[in-house]
Amino acid sequence: MAMTLRLADDEADALRQRAELESRSMQEVARQAIREYVENHSRADLLDRVLDQELPRYAEALRRLGE
């Protein structure tokens, strides 16, 4: 799917500089950044859901450990 990404001038400059430093295209750098963002946030969301489900189960044990 094609899409247009509008960046502020400073964002475009930073992306251009990063791409030049890595000898990659701006598109490659942006796509990798998006993949990493989605992966990291997906992992954090999953961890939050698991903790929300499991922490109450161990609340008493955790309280005792904290004493």
C-alpha positions as CSV (number, residue, x, y, z in Angstrom):
1,M,0.0,0.0,0.0
2,A,1.3,3.4,-0.9
3,M,0.9,6.3,1.5
4,T,2.1,9.9,1.8
5,L,4.0,10.9,5.0
6,R,4.2,14.5,5.7
7,L,7.1,15.6,7.9
8,A,8.0,18.9,9.4
9,D,11.2,20.4,8.0
10,D,13.3,19.4,11.0
11,E,11.9,15.8,10.9
12,A,12.7,15.5,7.2
13,D,16.2,16.8,7.8
14,A,16.8,14.4,10.7
15,L,15.5,11.5,8.5
16,R,17.7,12.6,5.6
17,Q,20.8,12.8,7.8
18,R,20.1,9.4,9.4
19,A,19.6,7.8,6.0
20,E,22.9,9.3,4.7
21,L,24.8,8.1,7.7
22,E,23.5,4.6,7.2
23,S,23.8,4.7,3.3
24,R,20.2,3.9,3.1
25,S,17.2,5.5,1.6
26,M,14.9,7.7,3.7
27,Q,12.1,5.2,2.9
28,E,14.1,2.3,4.3
29,V,14.9,4.1,7.5
30,A,11.3,5.3,8.0
31,R,9.9,1.8,7.3
32,Q,12.3,0.2,9.8
33,A,11.4,2.8,12.4
34,I,7.7,2.1,11.9
35,R,8.3,-1.7,12.2
36,E,10.3,-1.2,15.4
37,Y,7.7,1.1,16.9
38,V,4.8,-1.3,16.2
39,E,6.8,-4.3,17.5
40,N,7.9,-2.5,20.7
41,H,4.4,-1.2,21.4
42,S,2.7,-4.5,20.6
43,R,5.1,-6.2,23.1
44,A,4.4,-3.6,25.7
45,D,0.6,-3.9,25.2
46,L,0.8,-7.6,25.5
47,L,2.8,-7.4,28.7
48,D,0.4,-4.9,30.2
49,R,-2.6,-7.2,29.4
50,V,-0.8,-10.2,31.0
51,L,0.1,-8.2,34.1
52,D,-3.4,-6.9,34.4
53,Q,-4.7,-10.5,34.3
54,E,-2.0,-12.1,36.5
55,L,-1.1,-9.6,39.1
56,P,-4.3,-9.8,41.1
57,R,-3.8,-13.5,41.3
58,Y,-0.4,-13.0,43.1
59,A,-1.3,-9.8,44.9
60,E,-1.2,-11.4,48.4
61,A,2.2,-13.1,47.8
62,L,3.6,-9.8,46.4
63,R,2.3,-8.0,49.4
64,R,4.0,-10.4,51.8
65,L,7.2,-10.2,49.9
66,G,7.1,-6.5,50.3
67,E,7.0,-6.7,54.1
